[in-house]
């Protein structure tokens, strides 16, 4: 079945929505207290176009976190559908969550808006899936038994706090440290080459340059 192409107006609305959501994520993960006008400015759309789609900052934050939860659920479900090597299924889940970067939203936006009933349901679903992924790895004997699911959740937040250079460099470094974490989590321990070069002193020092 072929999907009919969107009309020009609908296609423009879809493009605007994508621009708004991308801008909102960047603005609010940098400063949760930023006004909604900052999102419109970054997205390059009029404030009226933004308000037509999202009548309030609260609605925009709910949309961002809803999309993040659904992406988390998708990654976890994919891991549970993988019936191959149990360690690789778990490691794939960890990499998928790091790539999805849903924890940047958790770190910056938790407690800044009122979740909807749908968000509560999706959060419960995501938590249940995370426990299943964790439990399966423990049961298979590939994950060290003294690590809890809550430990894993906070490891994701630690990785999400790594931000250096542009998006590509940030992703490279997050995967470098994820590899270190996975080697420490694995049973028996593993020691693999770390991806990407380590951060240089000049990169760390650049953060202090206005």
N, C-alpha and C positions, 0 to 999 in steps of 0.2 A: 504494500500500500504506500503510495507516494503522498507525502505531506504537502499540502498546498502552500505556495509561498505566501508570506505575509505581505499585506499591503504596505505601501510606503510609509503611512502614518504609524502602523503597528510595528514595522521594522525599526523606525526611528525611536519609538517608545521603548522597544526592547534594548536598543543600543544605549539609550539614556539610562535605563534601569541598571544595565551592567556597569556603566560608568559611575553611577551613583553608589552602587554597592562596593565597588572597588575603592572609590574615594572614601566612603564611610569607614571601611575597614582600616585604611591607612590613617585617617584622621583620628578615629576614636581609640585605636590601639596606641597611638602616640599620646593622645590627651583625651581621656574619657569625658572631661568637662568641656570640651570644645563645643561651640554652638553649631547648630545644623547648617547655618549659612556657610561655615567653613567647608562643609561637604560639597555644597553646590558650587562654591568657588573652585575647589580642587577638581571636581568633575567637569567643570566648564559648562554647566547647565544653569538655567535660570532658577531662582528659588521657587517660583510658581510651578515649574515642571517637577521639582523635587516634592513639593507639598501635594501635588496631584497624586503622586504615587505613594508617598509616606506622609500622612497628616501631622506627624509629630516625631521628635527625636526618639521618643520611647518606641514608636512603631518601627523605626529604622533599626534600633538596637535589637528589638525582638526578631526582626527579619535576619539580621546578621547572625545572631546566635542560633536561630532555627536552622539556617543553612549550614552552619558549622556542625551542629548536632547530627543533621542528616548525613553529612559527609563522614563524620566519625562512625556512624552506624553502618554506612556502606563499606568502609574499610574493615570494620570488625566482622561483618557478615562474610566478606570475601575471605578473611583469614579462617573463619570457621568452616567454610566450604572447601578449604584446601585439606585434603586427606592424605597428602604426601608426607614428606619428612616433617615431624612435629616441630623441630627447632626452626626450620625454615619458614613454617607457617607463622610461628610466633614472631620471628625476626621480621618477616614481611609485614606483619601487623604493626610492629614498632616503626618500621620505615614509612609505612603508609600514613600513620598518624603524624609523624614528624613532617612529612611532605604536605599533608593537609593543613598543618599549622593551626588547628582548632584551639590549641592551648594558649595561643596569644590572646584570643578572645577571652578565655577564662581568666587569665592573669589580669587583664586590664578592665574587663567589663562586669565581672562578678560583683553583684550588689549595687550596681549603678542604675538598674531599671527593674520594673516589676515583670517577672516571667508570666507568660500565659499558661493556661491549662495544657495546651499542646506542647509547649516547651517543657513543662514538667513531665509529661508522658514520654517525650523523646529523650529527655535526660535519664529517665528511669530505664528506658530501653537501651540506651548507650551504656549505662552502668552495668546492666545485666549482661550485655554482650562482652564487655570488658572482663567481667568476672569469668565468663565462659572461656574466653581466650586464655586468660591466666590459668584457670583451673585445668584446662586441657594440657597446657605445657608442664604444669607441676605433676599431673597424673602420668604423663609420658616420661617423667624423670629427666627432662632436659633443662629445667629451670631450677636454680638453687632454692631449696625449700624454706629458707629463712626470709625470703623476699615476699612481701604481700602485694595484693592488687593496689592498695593505697600507695605503696612505695613506687609502683610503676607510674601511677597517676602523677606523682610529684616529680618523677624523673622527666616526664613529658614537659612539665612546666619549667624545669631547669633548662631543658634544651630550647624551649621557646624563648627563653630570656636571652639566648645568644643572638646578638645582632651586631654585625660588623661589616662595613662596606655596603655594597649593593645586595639585592635579593639573591643573586647567584652566589656571591661569596658567603653570605649568611647561610644559605642552604648547604654549601660545601662544608663549612665549619660544623654545622649541626650534625651532619652525617659523620664527620670525623669523631665527634664526641659520642655520638650514638654507638659507633663501632666499639669504642672503649667500654661503654656501658654494657653492650651486649656480651662482650668478652667476659666481663665481670659477672654477668647474670647467668651465663651458660654453665651447665653441668654436664660433663666436666668442663673446666675453664678452657677457653680458646685464646689464641693470640694471633690475630691476623694483621696484615699491613693496614695502616690507617689511611683512609681516602683523603685526598686533598692535602696541600701543604699546610704546616702549622701557621698560626698567626704570627706576623712579624711585629717587632717593636714599633715600627712606624705606623702600622695599622692601629695598634692599641693607643699610641700617643695621639693619633689624628682625632680621636674622639673628644679631645680637650681643646681642639682648635675651633674657635667660633665660626 
